[in-house]
């Protein structure tokens, strides 16, 4: 019974929570250098943000599992029509390969264009409508760009074509 899909799904939320705790415990002892100004978030900002994201994801995953378990006892019944477990394995492998293509696209076309295309095509592969994928990709890319350019003052790659 420990190898059942329901058990694996319940463990995934706990794994996210565990990684969040590891990032939090790793971020706490990071000291702020004396040379850092008061407006600089410091070297512990990214690990703290990651731990918050991982904790939130773990809580959401665990809550989602508990809701689904209350509705249905079998994960197979909750799979979308026409999709088998093997399809999800191929989809995961495709996303892994596409991440390497995305990294090459960042080098070639720059962060904004590569991220916009990657996010849109990834959402389309998951079944999102074109208009929804495009709008969410624009908001995601814009938010990341503003966060790094304005808040952190990090120059994002322009790409070989533009720079």
DOZA-504583 format. One line per 8 residues: number of its first residue (from 1); their letters; for each residue x, y, z of C-alpha. Coordinates in nm, 4 decimals. Example, Ala and Ser with C-alpha at 12.3 -4.5 7.8 and 13.67 -1.06 7.14 Angstrom:
2
1> as> 1.2300/-0.4500/0.7800 ~ 1.3670/-0.1060/0.7140 $
//
This chain:
163
1> xxxxxxxx> 0.0000/0.0000/0.0000 ~ 0.2963/0.2346/0.0499 ~ 0.3631/0.2358/-0.3268 ~ 0.0108/0.3427/-0.4183 ~ -0.0396/0.6681/-0.6119 ~ -0.2359/0.8121/-0.3182 ~ 0.0579/0.7561/-0.0836 ~ 0.3073/0.9122/-0.3278 $
9> xxxxxxxx> 0.0837/1.2181/-0.3675 ~ 0.0541/1.2657/0.0086 ~ 0.4331/1.2409/0.0449 ~ 0.4981/1.5101/-0.2175 ~ 0.3511/1.7832/0.0054 ~ 0.5671/1.6653/0.2925 ~ 0.8746/1.6728/0.0679 ~ 0.8019/2.0366/-0.0245 $
17> xxxxxxxx> 0.7658/2.1196/0.3460 ~ 1.0946/1.9424/0.4222 ~ 1.2808/2.1354/0.1504 ~ 1.1272/2.4589/0.2798 ~ 1.2580/2.3812/0.6272 ~ 1.6036/2.3011/0.4891 ~ 1.6178/2.6304/0.2987 ~ 1.4960/2.8218/0.6049 $
25> xxxxxxxx> 1.7509/2.6579/0.8326 ~ 2.0207/2.7262/0.5739 ~ 1.9213/3.0935/0.5394 ~ 1.9051/3.1820/0.9090 ~ 2.2799/3.1611/0.9836 ~ 2.3781/3.3688/0.6791 ~ 2.5269/3.6888/0.8194 ~ 2.4714/4.0277/0.6608 $
33> xxxxxxxx> 2.8043/4.1740/0.5443 ~ 2.9045/4.5102/0.6916 ~ 2.9540/4.6504/0.3424 ~ 2.5874/4.6005/0.2486 ~ 2.3708/4.9115/0.2560 ~ 2.0401/4.9254/0.4442 ~ 1.8399/4.9213/0.1189 ~ 2.0076/4.5990/0.0020 $
41> xxxxxxxx> 1.8116/4.2843/0.0938 ~ 2.1350/4.0994/0.1689 ~ 2.2515/3.7482/0.0845 ~ 1.9806/3.5747/0.2857 ~ 1.6871/3.7236/0.0883 ~ 1.6770/3.4609/-0.1900 ~ 1.6940/3.1563/0.0422 ~ 1.4236/3.3093/0.2637 $
49> xxxxxxxx> 1.2006/3.3747/-0.0380 ~ 1.2589/3.0196/-0.1612 ~ 1.1730/2.8734/0.1776 ~ 0.8458/3.0701/0.1852 ~ 0.7598/2.9485/-0.1656 ~ 0.8447/2.5884/-0.0747 ~ 0.6436/2.6024/0.2497 ~ 0.3443/2.7502/0.0669 $
57> xxxxxxxx> 0.3682/2.4861/-0.2039 ~ 0.3908/2.2099/0.0567 ~ 0.0879/2.3375/0.2441 ~ -0.1101/2.3737/-0.0787 ~ -0.0069/2.0271/-0.2002 ~ -0.0974/1.8641/0.1313 ~ -0.4291/2.0500/0.1501 ~ -0.5100/1.9564/-0.2078 $
65> xxxxxxxx> -0.4343/1.5932/-0.1332 ~ -0.6591/1.5927/0.1718 ~ -0.9456/1.7514/-0.0270 ~ -0.9058/1.5027/-0.3110 ~ -0.8860/1.2135/-0.0693 ~ -1.2090/1.3212/0.0934 ~ -1.3823/1.3375/-0.2469 ~ -1.2352/1.0286/-0.4083 $
73> xxxxxxxx> -1.0431/0.7343/-0.2763 ~ -0.8640/0.6577/-0.5988 ~ -0.6175/0.8799/-0.7851 ~ -0.6916/0.7021/-1.1117 ~ -1.0473/0.8383/-1.1066 ~ -0.9190/1.1953/-1.0746 ~ -0.6916/1.1766/-1.3827 ~ -0.8237/1.3764/-1.6804 $
81> xxxxxxxx> -0.9929/1.1757/-1.9521 ~ -0.7526/1.0338/-2.2095 ~ -0.4405/1.0747/-1.9941 ~ -0.2594/0.7738/-1.8550 ~ 0.0250/0.7689/-1.6016 ~ 0.2770/0.7032/-1.8806 ~ 0.1675/1.0278/-2.0472 ~ 0.2622/1.2181/-1.7323 $
89> xxxxxxxx> 0.6063/1.0543/-1.7272 ~ 0.6627/1.1609/-2.0880 ~ 0.5376/1.5096/-2.0050 ~ 0.7832/1.5354/-1.7123 ~ 1.0706/1.4174/-1.9338 ~ 0.9670/1.6709/-2.1967 ~ 0.9748/1.9529/-1.9424 ~ 1.3189/1.8450/-1.8231 $
97> xxxxxxxx> 1.4516/1.8555/-2.1796 ~ 1.2728/2.1830/-2.2473 ~ 1.4518/2.3435/-1.9509 ~ 1.7840/2.2863/-2.1274 ~ 1.6391/2.4355/-2.4446 ~ 1.5161/2.7312/-2.2371 ~ 1.8670/2.7885/-2.1004 ~ 2.0045/2.7925/-2.4551 $
105> xxxxxxxx> 1.7250/3.0296/-2.5597 ~ 1.8157/3.2699/-2.2781 ~ 2.1717/3.2799/-2.4074 ~ 2.0534/3.3277/-2.7651 ~ 1.7431/3.5494/-2.7433 ~ 1.7630/3.6962/-2.3929 ~ 1.5641/3.6540/-2.0758 ~ 1.2427/3.8340/-2.1698 $
113> xxxxxxxx> 1.1752/3.6631/-2.5021 ~ 1.2923/3.3181/-2.3877 ~ 1.0879/3.3281/-2.0665 ~ 0.7794/3.4549/-2.2449 ~ 0.7974/3.1749/-2.5018 ~ 0.8897/2.9048/-2.2499 ~ 0.6117/2.9941/-2.0067 ~ 0.3501/3.0180/-2.2831 $
121> xxxxxxxx> 0.4469/2.6886/-2.4461 ~ 0.4718/2.5114/-2.1091 ~ 0.1222/2.6218/-2.0138 ~ -0.0092/2.5164/-2.3545 ~ 0.1484/2.1721/-2.3068 ~ -0.0462/2.1450/-1.9814 ~ -0.3722/2.2245/-2.1615 ~ -0.4198/2.5954/-2.0918 $
129> xxxxxxxx> -0.5902/2.8073/-2.3582 ~ -0.3663/3.0321/-2.5725 ~ -0.5084/3.3591/-2.4393 ~ -0.4744/3.2501/-2.0760 ~ -0.1224/3.1177/-2.1326 ~ -0.0195/3.4402/-2.3058 ~ -0.1594/3.6722/-2.0401 ~ -0.0168/3.4712/-1.7499 $
137> xxxxxxxx> 0.3209/3.4497/-1.9280 ~ 0.3273/3.8263/-1.9798 ~ 0.2465/3.8870/-1.6129 ~ 0.4997/3.6285/-1.4965 ~ 0.7797/3.7575/-1.7193 ~ 0.7038/4.1196/-1.6289 ~ 0.6969/4.0435/-1.2567 ~ 1.0274/3.8571/-1.2662 $
145> xxxxxxxx> 1.1859/4.1319/-1.4769 ~ 1.0709/4.4077/-1.2396 ~ 1.1773/4.2105/-0.9336 ~ 1.5296/4.1525/-1.0588 ~ 1.5866/4.4787/-1.2492 ~ 1.4249/4.7222/-1.0044 ~ 1.4338/4.5576/-0.6629 ~ 1.7549/4.3566/-0.6810 $
153> xxxxxxxx> 1.9280/4.5691/-0.9505 ~ 2.0398/4.2548/-1.1343 ~ 2.0976/4.2866/-1.5068 ~ 1.9186/4.0029/-1.6836 ~ 2.0720/3.8529/-1.9987 ~ 1.9961/4.0367/-2.3231 ~ 2.0988/3.7437/-2.5369 ~ 2.3448/3.7014/-2.8175 $
161> xxx> 2.1026/3.8404/-3.0779 ~ 2.0302/4.1692/-2.8967 ~ 2.3494/4.2295/-2.7070 $
//
